[in-house]
Amino acid sequence: MLKSDYKKILETSKGKVVMYDITKLEKNGLANIKRLPYSIRVLVENMLRKLDGHIVTEEDVLDVANWKPTYDAPKEIPYHPARVIMQDYTGIPGIVDLAAMRDAVNEAGKNPSVINPLVPVDLIVDHSVQVDYFGSEDSLDKNVDCEYRRNGERYAVLKWAQKAFLNVRIVPPSSGICHQVNLEYLGKVIDTRQIDGETVAICDTLVGTDSHTPMINAIGVMGWGVGGIEAEAVMLGQPYYMPIPEVIGLKLTGTIAEGITGTDVILTITELLRKHKVVEKFVEAFGPGIKALKIPDRATISNMSPEFGATMTFFPVDAETLRYLRFTGRVEEADLVEKYTKANGLFYDDSVTPEYTKVVELDLSTIKPCVAGPARPQDRIILKDLPKVMDDYAGKGAEVPLTLQGENFTLKNGSVVIAAITSCTNTSNPFVMIGAGLVAKKAVMRGLRVPAYVKTSLAPGSKVVTDYLEKSGLMPYLQALRFHTAGFGCTTCIGNSGPLHPIIEKTVKDNKMSVAAVLSGNRNFEARIHANVRANFLASPMLVVAYALAGTVNINMDTDPIAFNPNDEPVYLKDIWPTSEEIWALVESSLSSDDYLKEYGRILEGDKFWAALSANQSEIFDWQKDSTYIRRPPFFEGFKPVPAPITDIRNARVIALLGDSVTTDHISPAGSIMPDYPAGQYLIAHGNAKDDFNSYGSRRGNHEVMMRGTFGNVRIKNKLVEPKEGGYTKYVPTGEEMFIYDASMKYIESGIPTVILGGKEYGTGSSRDWAAKGTKLLGIRAVIAESFERIHRSNLAGMGVLPLVFKNDQGWKNLGLDGSETFTIEGLPDVTPRCTIKVKAVKPDGKVTEFDTMCRLDTDIEIEYFKHGGILDFVLRKLMI
């Protein structure tokens, strides 16, 4: 196969471009391209274009072009994403790692500039703003001021990186959320690159250091979340090795009924696909129902891919894609996209149904209004059933009369203390945002207001949102209900909800209440939203306003009044719920292409705070020894060109015995740092007052904080110390209870390896590299679980931590294990992909339990990473040759 045989010249408005024609594989009798899912066709283009006979071989191209619905064993391919997107929580640690790699290269007497991104990297600062201030016109300015005071040191690292590295573009704070910016601005669908003197058209593909990267799938761009360590390898020019995926077809039929929102659609899909076990699979939408879905609705669906466990949820390019590109100011790009996708078999053709691994059907007309919670996004609740769910979850509990801001009320289980319109998942959708404004308008006109104990906030993922809310005349009504703009970033969705009123917080803690948060986000795991808010419900922005007005989730929205007007007359949800016709009329009159062109034309400029930041221009980063934000990580200390040989794990102790659905929020929390926890004690010892702790997420550039915070979620349940919750364990040799960090250090000092025993869906949640990095630094050699979430398993492999899965439907419970045992895992020097590894557990009384596990190092390259001690060590050795 000659790559040059597949070149084709395409005439576009930008002139002639070269493309690689995958349809010619069919003409040459090598594959049947028409039967392939569209997402697989994008992979075929990637393989064909990158064919070099060395890294990408003819066999790789044909393996993908002749995709099979199922594979008996994983078939690995070298995929080359065209770009990388990062947010600051994961991006800054990535920059810190690159800086440390430069140090290692420099100390080896080589040129440190060999460490430099070879593919374009966009880093959007969106995760650090917190809702310290709310409910007033100056909330935004005050929150941004706080953000820079807390994070100026971190942001200076980004300014250094912008100068020190090529191919790095920084989108400054207060500009928007990375996935919404990616959808509305960065995404090209089809891009062009200069390759060997030619202008080559390529499929826009990417990986991102945030699990919600698949939001970009809505416009036909292949992208998904990976760990920071994998993203760093891609940046440095390494292929992303992956098994050829199975593809689940999501067949959509019917149309969305009146009164149903895109949020209702995705919460229904999340529940449906989680039941169909789509973990580590591609999902691809098709069928007549997709024609009724505009890009923002598709984006809401794709965004939630991690919540049902899929790698991504892909919508092929169609007429709606082209309309959206043109409307958001990408007119020339739309012309290229149309010509290229139609010429290369990538434009959606509804007359031919591709072959899929399995088809899951959903009639959109059957969807009902719903929310999800109280602790998992896949737990859908029909609206009228929410009071019963809340009652089953929390019971009645204490009822405490309080007075706040001159208002008397009773706080009890189910009281809404946080109502947040937040997250790219929903703020990218003008229908639900205008809808929320109309709900507010109708409520204000009926004399309703939000109770004093409800902390409200509006945090759009794009400045375009505030533009059209203001032009529509709806912003004053949102503000009348205290939904003032609090920031342009993730805020409550990532756990940056800020403090509750001290009286509220004390009452909740003293009475062990299960109060509620309602947010338009994508995650509601335990202690994510706020450490003292136990019940968290995902809802559309329109329902966020409604529940804020009600002040409780213990309400049947179908039959109960939301509130009473000043004349003591009941007001129901139906009284303030706008029609679709009302919403669309305002969307069309308030939103234009000019809004996108204006805001994205200046997005890289930043504000006065960004302009005031200074940074040194140097190849080597100047580490500050007294910094509690940025520290040189220990991963490359004493780096040797040849890795130490792999050894078996002998007589290991269990550091944590965990149940099902342990998330990366449990393993590596992003929110508040507790002063009595090891990370808080470290910060206090280094001169930080509690008010200056910031969050775990913002401290990820300091490994000393993060390893102390690993398994530091206040709601994690380690069976070794039950019923106690939080980051505690039992130091098994003495039976002492202590923090997991402290016990880990004792085990390391004693030369005793440790392991974790987990249940199903271990590592669900965000793509947090620190969930794996912290595990490694705590001396944990292996994690044995019933199943893993995709990204966390990959991250563990990428850090040289061994992921093992119980075989034969076994788990630590039915094997009779309780964490008192010592564990021996042999055969590691000869490990192969997905091989069987025997584990021997010995109880204190000498009883031996032996069981089989599957090694979840899935590919040959993951075996190499494991033998090198991790992916970055592997890449560094390769670059230093």
N, C-alpha and C positions, 0 to 999 in steps of 0.2 A: 504494500500500500504506500503510495507516494502522497504525502501531504499536499504537494503542489497541484495534484490532479483535482483537488476539491476546492481550489480557489475560484472565486467568481467575482466579477466587477459589478458593483451596484451603483446606479445613478441616483443621487439624492440631491436635495436642495443645497447641501453643503459641498457638492461635487462628487467625484467618483471615490468610492471606498471599496476595499477588498473585504470579502466575506468568505467564510468556509461553509460550503453548501452540504448540510447533512442529508438533504434529500437525494443527493447523488449516490449515497450509500445504497439506497433502495434501487436507483436506476442501474447500479452496477451489480445488483443481485446479492449484496452483502448483508442486507437487513431490511426489515419491513418497518419503516419509520412511522407509517400511518397508524400502526397498532400501539405505538408507545404512548404512555402518559406524557403530557406536555413537559412536566418537570424532568422526566428522564431525557427528553429531547434536548433540554438545556444542558444536561450533563454530557450528552453526545457531542454537542457543539464544543464544550470545554475540552473534552478529550481529543477531538479531531484537531482543534486549533493548537493545542499544546503538544501534539504528537512530535516526539523527537527521537524515538527509538531507544531512549535511555531511561528517562523517568517515566514518560508516557509511551507505551509501546502499542504496536498494532493490535496486540491481544487485548489491551485495555479498551481501545476504541470499540472493538467488535464485541467485547463482553458487555459493554453498556448498550451498544446499538442493538444487541440481541437480548435485551433485558428479559428476565424471567419473573413471573409473578411471585414465586417463592424460591428460596435457595436452601439446600440442605445444610450448607456451611457458608459462612460469610465469604464473599468475594471482594477483595480489597482493590480499590482504585485510587490513583493519585489525583485529587481534585485541586485545581488552582483558582481560588476565589480572586476576583478582580480588585477587590478593595476590602478594607476592614473599617468597621465603625465601633467606637468605644464611647462609654460615658465615664464620668470622672471617678465614680466609686471603684470601677474596675480598671479604668484607663490610667489613673495616676500610679497604682501599683505596677501596671505594665511598663510605664515610663521608668519607674524606679528599678525594675528588673533590667531593662535595657541599659540603664546607667551603671548598674552593678556588673553587667556583662562587659561593658566597656572597661571598667576597672580591671576585671580579670584578664582581658586581652592586653591591656596596657601593662599590667604587672608581669605578663608573660613575654614582654618585650616586643609586642606586635602593634600594628596600627589600630587604635581603638575605633576609628571610623568604619572598620569592617562591620561593626554593629550599627546598622542603619536600615530603616524600612525600605524595602524594594518595591512594595505595592502601596498605593495611596491609603493614608489613614486619616479618618475624620474623628476627632474627639470633641464631643459636645458636653459642656459642663451643665448638668441638669439635676444631679442627684443630691446636692448639698444644701439647697435652700430649705429652711424650716419655717413652720408657721408659728413664729414667736408672737407676732402681732396679727390681729384679724378684726374685721368688723368696722374698719374706719378707712378713710380715703388715703391715709399715709401708711397703711399696712405694707404695701409693696415696697416703698422706699425704706422703711425701717427694717423689713426682713432682708432686703438686699444689703443694707449696711451691716447688719449682723452677720450675714453670710461672708462678706469680705473680711470682717474683723476676725472671724473664726478660721477662715480658710485661705487667707492671703498667702501664707507660706506654701500651701499646696498649689495654689494657682501660679505662684512664681515658678514652680517646677515646670508647669506647662509652658510658660513663656520661655524658659530655658530650652525646653524640648523643641519648641517651634524654631528656635535659632540653631540648635545643635544637630537636629536631624532633618534630612530631606524627606519630602513626601508626607509631612505631617501638617495637618490643618486643624486649628483650634477654633471651635465656635464658643465664644465667651459666655460666662454666666448670664442668666436672665434673658436668654434668647429663645428658649423653647426646650421641649423634650426630644431626645435624640431620635426616637422612632417617628415622631410626627414631623420633625425636620427632614428626616430621611425620606419619608413619604411625599412631603409637599415640595421638597427642594433638591435633595442630594440624588435621589433615585433617577437614573437615566433610562432604564429598561434595556436600551441598546446604547452602548457607549462606543467611542472611537479611541484608539491608541496608535501611537507611532511605533511600528515594529519593523525593524530592518529597512527603514526608509519608506515604508508604505503606511498609508492610513487604513487601519484595519478596524472593521466594525465587529464588536464583541458583545456577547450577552453580559449585561450588568449583573454580576454575582458578588456576594459578599458573605463574610462571617462577622459576627458582632459579639462583643463581650457583655451582652445582656440577653437574657433568655427571650425577651420579647422582640428581638430582631426580626422574627418572621412577619411582623406587621407589613414589611415591604413586599411580601408575597402578593398582596392585594393588587399590585400593578404588574404582576408577572415577572418580578425580580426574585431570583433564587437567593435566599439568605436565611440563616438561622443562628442561634446563639451557641457560642463555644466558650470554654474557659479562657481566662486571660492568658494562661501559658500557651494554649494552642494558638490563640490569636497572635501572640508574639512570634511564634514560629512561622506563621503565615506571613506576617510582616517582613520577616527576614528572608523571605523567598522560598520557604519550604512548602511543599505541597501539603494539603490537608488529606491525610489518608483516611478513607472511610469505606465501609462495606457498601456495595450496591444496595440501595434501599428497597424494601417493599413499598408499594404505593396503594393506599386505601382510597378508593373513589367515594367522594361524598356527593351523592346525587341529590340535588335540590330541586324540588318541584313546588308548584303553587306560588302564591304571593302572600306577602305579609298583610295581616288583617288590620283594620282601623284600630288605632290605640296601642298597637304593638311597636316596640322600638328595637333598634339594632342590638341593644343590650339584652333584651329578652331573647333574641335570636341566639346570641352567642352563649348565654348561660344554658340554654337548651342544648346547643351543640356540644358544649363542654361536658355536660352530664352524659349525653349520648355516646360521644367518642371515648370518654374515659371508660365506659362500660365495655366498649368494643376493643379495648386494650391496644391502642395505637402507638404505644411507647416505642420510640426509636424508628418510627415509620414516617414516610411522607404521607400527607393527606392532600388530595387534589379535588377541587370542586368542579362539578360539571352538571349538566342537566338544564332544563328550561328555566328553573328557578333562579339561576344566576343572573339572567337578564334583568330581573327586577331589583337586583342589588346594586346600588351605586357604590363607588369606590370606598367611601367612608364606612359603609356597612361591611364591605369585604375586609377592610382593614381591621375593623373590630373583631371579626372572626379570626383572621390570620394572627392578630396580636395575641390572642388567647391560646395559641398552639401549645405553649408549655403547660397550661392548666389541664389540657387533656393528654399531655405527654408526647405529642407528635413532634417530630423534628421541625416540620413546617406545614403550612396549609396554603397551597398554591392555587392561585386563580390565573389561568392563561390570559394572554393579551387578547382583548376584543375591542369592539367599538367604544365601550364605556371607558376602557383604559385610555384610548386616544383622546376622548372628550375631556377626561380628567387632566391629562398632561397639558392639553391646550389651555384649559381653564386656569390651571395653576402657573401659567406663564412659560411653559416649556413647548413652545410652538414648533421650533426647528427640530427638537428632539422627537416630537410626535410624528413628524414627517418621516424621519429616519426609522422610527419604530414601526410605523405602518408598512413601509416598503420592505424592510428587512424581515419582519416576522412573516409577512405574506410570501416572501421569496424563499424562506427557509423552513417552512412547515411549522411555525410557532404561533400563528394566528389561529384563534379558536374557531373550529369548524363544528357546529352542532349537528351536522349530518352524519358524522362518524364518531362513534364512542370508542375511546381507547380501551385497551385491556388493562384491568386492575387486579391487584392481589385479592381484593374483596371490595364489594360495594355496600355502603351504608346509605340508606335513603332517609330523607326528611322532607315532609310536606310542610312548607313554611306557613301555610294557612292554619295549621293546628297549634301553633305556638301561643302560649298564654302569658300574661304579665307575670313576672317572677323576680326574685332576688336570689342570692346564693349565700350560704353561710351555715353556722356562725364561725367556722374556722377553716373551711376548705372551699375553693371556688367551684368544684364540681358538685357540691351539694345544693342542688337547685330547690327552691321553695316557691310553690304557687303563692301568689300574693296573699290570698285569703287565709292561707295556712300558717303564716308567719307567727301569729300569737301562740299557737299551739307548739310550734317548734321552739320558740323562745322559752315557753313554760316548761317543756320537757328538758331543755338544756339547763335552765337555771332555777326553776321553781319560783316560789313567791319571794322569799328572802325579806330582808329588812326594808322598811319604808321610813325615810327620814325627812321630816319637814325642814326646809331651809329658806333663807332669804338671801337673794343676790341682786344687787343693783335695784333695791327697793321692791323686788318682785318675790312674792311668796309662792313656793311650790313644794312638791314632795318628790324626792329622788328615790328611785327604786329599781329593781331589776328590769332591764328592758328600756330604761330611760336613755334617749339618744343624747350623748354628750359630745359627739363629733359628727358633723355632717359636711362632707367634703366633695365638692365637684373638682375632680382631679384626674390625672393619668391620661396618657396618650391614647389609651384604649377607647375612651369616650370623648375626650375634648377635641379629637380630630374629626368628629362627626357633627357638622353644622345642624343637622336635623335635631339631635337630642340637646344640643346647646341652646339653639333658638327655642326649642321646646321648653327647656328649663327656665329660660327668661319669660316665656309666656305663662308658665305655671306661677312664677313669682308675680307677674303683673296681675293676673286674675286674683291671686291671693291678697295682694296689697289693696286692690280695688274693693275687696270684700272686708277690709279692715283687719286682716290677720297679721300676726307677727310671730317671730320665732322666740320661744322661751329663752330666758337669760342663761340657762345652764347649757345650752347647745353651742358648741364652738363651731362656727361656720367658716368656710373658706372656698375661694374660687382660684384654681391654679391651672390655667390653660397650658397646653403643650405648644402653643404657637401664638405670637402676637397678632396674627390674623384674626384669632378668635375675639379678642377684645375689640378689634376694629369693627367687626360686624355686629357685635353685641351693642356697641355704642351707636353705630349707624342705624340699627333697628329700633333704637329708643328703649331697649329693654334693660340696659345696664342700671339705670336708676332704680328699677323695681327689684333687681337682684340685690343692690346695695341697701335698699330699704329693709331687706331681710338679712342684712349683714353679710351677704355674699360678695364682699369686696375682693378685688384681685389681690391675692397674698403673695404671688410669685409666679414666675414662668419656669416651672420645673415639676418634678415628680411629687414633692411634698408628702402628703399623707399616704399616698400609694406605696412609697418606699419606706414608710415609717417615720417620716419627718413631720409628724402632726404637731410637734411642739407641746408645751405644757398645757395641762388643764388648769382651770382656776384652782388655787390652793385649797379653797373650801370644798370644791367638788372632789379633788383628788384625795384629800384626807377622809372625807365621808366614804368614798368608795373603798379605800384601803381598810379603814377601821371596821367597816361593816361587811367586808368581803363581798361586795356587790358585783353582779354581772351586768354592768351597764353596756351600752351599745354604741358602735360607730356605724354609720352608713356612708359609703363612699362609692364613687363611680370608677373604681380602680379594677385591678386584675388579681390582686392577692389579698387574702384575709387570714393568713396563717396566725397561729397563736403568738401573741405578744408582738406581732409585726407592726400593727397600726399604732398602738400605745401599750406600754407595759401593764397599765391598770384597766384596760378596756378588754374584757374577755370575749364579748360577742361582737363580731364584725361582719357586716353584710354588704355584698356587692350589689349595686343597683344603678339604674340609669340616672343621669343628672336630673332628669325630671322627677324621679322618685326621691332623690336625695333632698330636693327642695320640699317635697311633700312630707317626708319623715322628719325633716327639721321643723316644719310647722307643727306636726303632731307632737314632737318631743318624745316619742316612744315608738318602739316597734311592736308593742302589744296592742295592735289595732288591726282590725279587719278592714282593709281599704275599700272593700266592696260595699260594706254595710254600715260601718262606723263613721261618724263625723271626724274629720281631721282636727277640727278646732271649732270654736264658736266666735262669731263676730262680736263687735262691741254691743250689739243689741241682744246678745245671748242666743242668737240663731245659729243652728248647726250649718257647717260648710263641709261638703263631702268632696272626695277626690274628683268625682265626675263634674263638680261645679267649676273646678279650676284646671281641668285637663283639656288642652287645646286639641283641635282636630288636625289631621294631617294636612288638610287644605290650608288652614291658618298658618301652620309652620312653614310649608313650602312657599307660600306667598311671601313671607318675610325673608326666608333664605334667599330667594331669587332677587328680592329688591335690595338686600343689604350686603350681599357678598359678590365681589367681582374679581376678575383677574388682576386688576390694578392693586388690590390688597396684597396679593402674593408677591407681585413684582416689587412693591414698595418695601415690604418687610424683609424679604429675602435679599433684596439689593443692598441692604446695609447690615446683614446679620453678622458678618465677621468683624465689624467695627468695635463692638463692645461699648461699655459705658465709661463714665469718668473714673470709676474704681479700677476698671481693667486698664485704662490708659495710665493710671498712676503706678501700676505694678512695674517693678524693675527686675531684671534678671541678667546674670552674667552670660557672656557669650564665650563658651569654651567647649571643647570636645568632652572633657571629663567633668562630671558634676562635683560641685563643692559641697560635700556633706557637712552639715552642722552638728557637732557632737551633742549639743544641748537640746536639739529639736525633739519634740514629742510627736511630731507629725510625719517627718520624713527621716528614715534611718536606712543606712546601707543594709540590705537583707543578707542573711548568712548563707544563702544557697550556694554561692561560688567561693566561699572562703576555703583556702587550701586546695583550690581546683587543680586537678591533675589531668594530663592529656589522655591517660588510660584509666577507665573506671575500675573500681575495686570489684572483685568477683562477687556474684550473688551468693548469699548463704541461706540455709534453711532457717526457719523460725522455730526456736526450741524453748519450751517452758515459758511461754508468754502468758501474761495475765490479762484479764478483761478489764478495760478502763471504763467501758460503758456497755450496759445491757439494755437495748432499746427495742421499742415496739414498732408498729407500722407507721407509715407516712411521716417519718422523721425528715424534716425539710432542711434546706440549707439555711433557712432562718433560724432553726434550732442549732445547727452546727456552727454557723458563722453569722451571728445577728448583725443587722445593719443599724438598728435604732439606738435607744438610749443606753448609756454606760452607767451601771449601778455603782455608787461610791463604795459599797462594801464588797464588791466583786474584785478579783485580781487585777483586771484592767483599770478599774477605778482607783484601787490602792496604788497601782503603779503611777498613774497620773498625779495623784495627790503627793506621792513621794517625790515627784519631779516638779512640784511647785504649781500644779494646776488646780484652781478652785473648781468646785462642782459645776458652776455655771459655765466654765470654759471647757468642759469635757467634750462638747460637740457630740458626735455619734460614732459608733463602731465603723460605719461606712466611711466616714471622713478620715478615720485614723488608719486606713488600710495601707498607707505608705510607711507605717511603723510596725514592723513585725513583733516588737515587744508587746505592743497593745493587742495585736491581733491574735497571737498565740495564747495570750491570757484570756482573750474573749472567745476562743474556740470552744464550742459546746457551752457557751455562756448565756444562752437564752433562759430567762427566768421561768419559762413554762416547760422546758425540756424535762422529760420524765425518765430518769435512769433507774431501772428496776433494782439496781444494787442498793439504792438508798430509799426505795419507796416506803411511805407515800410522799416523801419530800420532793418538791419540784425545784428545778433550777440546776445550775452547773456544778453539781456535786457528784461525788463517787465514794466508793469504799476502797481504801488502800488495803487490798486483800491480805497481804502477809500479816498485818497487825489488826485488821478489822476497823481501823480508824476511818471516820467520815471526814472528808475534806473536799476542797474545790478540785475539779478535774485537772486544772493546771498544776496545782501543788502536788497532787498524786503523780502526775506525769513526770514532773521533775524528780521526784523520789525514785520512780522506776528507772529513769535514765541514769541517775547517780548510782543506782544499784546494778546497772547493766542488765535490767530485765526488760525484754521487749513487751509490747502491749498490742492487743487486738480489740476490735469492736464487734459485737454481735448485734445484728439488726433484723428487722422484719421486712415487710413488703414495702416497695416504693421508697427505698432509702435514698435520700438526697433529692427529693422532690423540691421544685422551686427554682429560684434564680440561679443563674450561672456564676456562682461565686467561686473564684479561684482560691479565695482564702479558706473556704471550707475544706479544700484539699491541702493547701499550703500549711494551714494550722494543724491539720491531722498529721502531716509529715513531721512538723517541728515538735509535736508532742511525743514523738517517738513511736507512733502507732504504725506497725508494719503491715497490717492487713485489716480489711473490713469484710466480715462474713455476713451476708444478708440474704433474705429470700428473693429480693429483686432490687434492681437499682434504677433510678431515673437516669436518662441518657447522659446528660451533661456532667453530672457529678461522677458517674462511673468513669467517664473519659478523663475528667480532671484528676481523679485518684491515680489512674494509670499514668497520666502525664506528670505526676509528682513522684512516681516510683513507689506508690502505695498499692499493695496487691488487693484487687477487688475479687472476692469469691462469692459464689451463689450456692446455697444449699441445694442438693439434688434430691430427686425422688419425693418431691412435695414435703420435704422435711423443713424444720426450723428449730431454733434453739429450744422452743417450748416443748414440742413433741419429742425431742431428743432427751428431754429431762435435764438440760443444762441450766445452771443458775448463776454463773459467773464466778463461782468459787474455784473452778478448775484451772489447771495449767494446760496450755495448748501447744501442740507441736505440729508444724506444717512442713512436710519434707518434699523434696523433688524440685525445689525452686530453681536450681542451676540449669535444669533441663526443661523448663517450662515451655509449652507451645500454645498457640492460640486455642482457647476454649478447651484445653485439656482437663482431664479429671485429676484433682488433687485430693489426696487423703488427709484428713485432719484427725488427730488423736487428742482427746480431752481426758484428763485424769483428775478425779475428785480428791479432796483431802483424805478420804478413807481408802484411796487406792483404786476405786472403781474406774474402769476404762471404758470410754465411749468413742468408737471410731465411726466416722461418717465421710461420705464423698461430697466434694464440692466441684463446681465448674469454675475454672479460671476464667474470669471475664476480662482478660487481656485478649481482645477479639481479633487482632491482626498481627502480622509479622512485625510491622513497624512499632506497634505497642509493646511487643516483646523487647524490641531494641531500646525503646524508651525506658522500660523497666530495668534492663540491664545497665543502662547508663545512669540510673538514679533519677531519671526524669527527662522530659522532652527538651527543656532548656539546656541541660547538660549535654544532651545529644547534639543539639544544634550548635552550641558553643564549640564543642570539639570539632565538628565538621567545618565550621568557619575558620578555625585556627590552624587547619591543616596547611 
